[in-house]
Amino acid sequence: MAKKGKEKNTNNKAKHSKLIAQKKNKIKSKSEERKARLKAIVALAKTTKSTE
């Protein structure tokens, strides 16, 4: 038998999933930015070291 009536918790689950996805994307983008900054610093250090 199929359930009748209003679905339970679907709205809250959808909101929670959206917020968790935002959080994961934010963490991922921050780590990518950090890696890019470190690569730039390392490249700059290598170039200055090689010119000296």
Secondary structure, DSSP 8 states (H G I E B T S, - for coil): ----S--SSHHHHHHHHHHHHHHHHHHHHHHHHHHHHHHHHHHHHHHHHHH-
